[in-house]
């Protein structure tokens, strides 16, 4: 069933408005790339894609740099404070997106980072930390303590244990976190619209895409062509990480 919407978007990117409405699922009469060219240059989508890639990649790296050590510390600790810390991260799920909008806006204004991509790069990992830490903690708790003890005997430091034992064995969980956060970061719209604003030099792809309607009128072929361009990075990320995610699902099924 998921192939039908993808097929519709793909064929509509080569059609005129009349062809889209008269025969939505039919093949296009030509395979001209004019719609894609109009979408790229009409709203400068090539620059918006580059901005989204920069923001998403930077936020993903920062998220992993924060979430992996935090999950490692919680997973290997047996104190009650570790359980309390994990529950505190879980409280992040209770904060609605709109509830944090005004404080986030004020924070960006007071910090002097309003209308900058840097604030979004710092904000997105904060929103992703609850889910990332909880998922990684559960994966790292499945690693036998004997693995760490053997590494300690060989002279490994705490960082060495994390790097050579926990991180490789928790790679399916890391891949899961990467893919989930990539989808959230790439598709983020509300905060990017308000914080970054309409500046063409800094706006992300999700903010730039709706402007195609004003620049291209009612040419739905151009709109679908722009949408296809935004789906390509998501498809690439899923293709690269799907095997690791399948490993995570299989390992979870075996534990059950």
Buried (B, 14 or more C-beta within 10 A) or exposed (E): EEEEEEEBBBBBBBBBBEBBEEEEEEEBEEEEEEBBEBBBEBBBBBBBBEBBBBBBEBBBEBBBEBBBBBBBBBBBEEEEEBEEBBEEBEEBEEEEEEEBBEEBBEBBEEEEBBBBBBBBBBBBBBBBBBBBBBBBBBBBEEBEEEBBEEBBEEEBEBEEBBBBBBBEBBBBBBBBBBBBBBBBBBBBEEBBBBBBEEEEEBBBBBBBBEBBBEBBEEBBBBBBBBBBBBEEBBEEBEEEBEEBBEBBEEEBEEEE
